[in-house]
Amino acid sequence: MRIELLALAKKAIAVAIIALYSISHPGLVNAQDSELIDLGSITCKDVLIASGADRDAVILVVHAYLLGEAGQLKYDDAKLGDATDRFLDACVAKPDTQALAMMRERLKTAD
């Protein structure tokens, strides 16, 4: 199970990187204007209107950023899954909120 999870995480990270460079929705990234992606500019609305793999990629990058920010190399799958569910619910209620801030708050309340 752990080996499969690690392989899935590596694949998801690769997909996240590719997706973030290929998403053309304003707010997420516009590859024609810039190669830099500002995580602080991504709103909940941007995440909600992204589809499938694009949405998963953005959520994964936000999770990874916050884990790195906290200096954590280990994570609890169930806790992240629960935080993601609460994040998406909260985003529906407040779509103009910065996605990074919303996820940070959901992870704090998951402790």
Phi, psi and omega in degrees: 000315181296320180294318178297319179295318178296316179297319178295319179296318178297317179294319180296322178295316178298316178297319180299315180297313180296317182295318181296330177276344184252346180291130184253009180286131177304140182099323177272300175189144172235099188300336180285332183264331188201151174259351180266139179247123180264104180302331180291343181268352181280123179262167175301322179299318178302317180293316183295325182274347174291152183247153172036248185296327179295315179297314180301320181295316180295316179298318179298315180296318178297314176303310183298319179299313182292324176295317178296318179301323179276358180071026182264130175257349178242151178216158179261113182306314182295319180296316179294321178297316178295316179298322179295316178299314180292326177299310181296320177297316180294325178295325177298320181286328183224073186294338182274358180287145176297129184299318181299315180294320181295316179293320178303315180294319180294324178290325178296319182283351178277347181290000000 
